[in-house]
């Protein structure tokens, strides 16, 4: 017996915007985790922590930063797709990147220039 996969549906323009905002919020969280990891690594100087602790924390912080950049890139791709397909189909007008930037609380705008 062959089972057919459910039909693919295209998210609504509002759904794409919501997902992009969620990705950017997750990226902000990862940037915060990276800052905390680096602060912890700095606090280990002169302590009795195992010698590999600081490099491990720095690697984890770097991984958080890379993941944050990738999430922001994915959000940008969703927004570009929304701009390309979201208008003219009876949906709400596409919001600009400026609208989304101002809609994400705590965003560090200077980090991506």
N, C-alpha and C positions, 0 to 999 in steps of 0.2 A: 504494500500500500504506500502510495506517495502522498506525502503531506506537503501542501503548498504553504509557503511562508505568507504571513499576513501582507496585504498590500502596503507598499511604502507610502507614507504620507509626508507631505512637505509641511514643516511647522509654519504657523502663521507668522507674519511680520512681527507681531507683538511677542510671540513665543521666542523668536530669534533674538529680539532685544532683551527679553528677560534672561535668556541663556547667556548672552554676551555679558550682561551686567553681573550675573552670578560668577562667570569665569573671572572677571576682573576683580570681584570681591575676594575670590579664592586666591588670586595672585597677590592681592594686598596682604592677606593672611600669611602667605608664604614668605613675603618680604619681611613681615613682622617676626616670623619664626627665625629667619636668617639673622636678623638683628639680635634676637635673644641668644641664639647659639654663639654668635661672635662675642657678645658681652660675657657669656659664660666662659668661653675660651680665654678671654682676657683675664677673667677673675682667677683662672687656674695658675697664672704665673706665680711662681714661688710657693705653690701649695704642694701638698704631698700626693697629688693626683698622679695616676700612672702617666708615664712619659708620652704615650700615644694619644692621650685624651684631647689635647689641644688640636693636633692635626686632624683628628677624627671629627671634632666639632666644626672645624673650618671647612672640611670637605662636605659635611652635611649642610652647612650654611650655603656653600657654593651650589650644591644640588637644589636647594630651595630657591635660590635666585634664578637658576636656569629654568626650573619648572615655572616660576612666576612669569618669566619672559615668554615661555611657550604658551602659557594660558592667555597672556595678553595678546599674543599673535593669533591664537585661535579666536579670541573675542573680536579682534579686528577683522578677521576673515568672515566671521558671521555677520558683522555689521556691513562689510562690503557686499556680501551676498544679499543682505536685506535691502541695501540701497539699490542693488541691481534688479531685484525681483519684487520688492515690497510695495512699490508704488504702481499705480495704474491697474491694479487688480481689485479695486474696490476696498482695499484695506486702508488703515490709517496712514497718513503721510509718514514717510521715513523721517526719523529724528536724526539729527546730525551727530557727528562724533563729539561735538562740543556739548550737546544735550546729554549724552551718555557720560562724558567725563564729569560733568557737574552733578550727575545723578549718583555717582559712586562715592560714598562718604569715605574720607580718610585717604583718598588717592594721592600718591606722591607724583605730581605732574612733572617735576623736574627730572625724574629718574629716566624718562624715556625720550629725552630730547636729543 
